[in-house]
Amino acid sequence: MVFKREKIITVKEENPHALIIEGYIKDDFHHITCVLVVNYPSFEIMDAKIGFLTAPMQTCQEAAKAINNLKGLKIKPGFLVKIRKAVGGSQGCIHLSELLYDMGQAAFQSNRKIRHRTISDKEINEKSREFMRGKCIAFKEVTMEDPVRPLAVYDK
């Protein structure tokens, strides 16, 4: 083996209006941890903690100073651009940006399980199709030019 990278992300409910998203990325050079407190259902980042447990250079630790740039950001379309601006670039860390983006994706995807408690499967499927249209082959629209639509994960 030449290289190994692990990434683990969990989403927990702190209460009905707050999610705790915990993530880490660990490889041969890095071990970065992050915890986000996110308002639900707005997906606004209320608090964040970042730890560089291992980094290839001492200066990498300085990227954690950008933590305050995360507060107030909302996990919604365009989140990757906002993350890169907040914690990336020459004063940040590309690996931290990558981890935060994936944490945002996991938080947003958890919405399906949370909503399942309050709305029907049919409503969830309709909202999923609406949001994912044009972003995923499983949700592509059937047209006369391309009449075959793959069976979506949510089709029953």
ABEGO torsion letter per residue (X at the ends): XABBBBBBBBBBBABAABBBBBBBBBBAABBBBBBBBBBOAAGBBABBBBBBABBABAAAAAAAAAAAAABGBBBBBGAAAAAAAAABEAABBAAAAAAAAAAAAAAAAAAAAAAAAABBAAAAAAAAAAAABGABAAABBBBAABABBBBBAABX
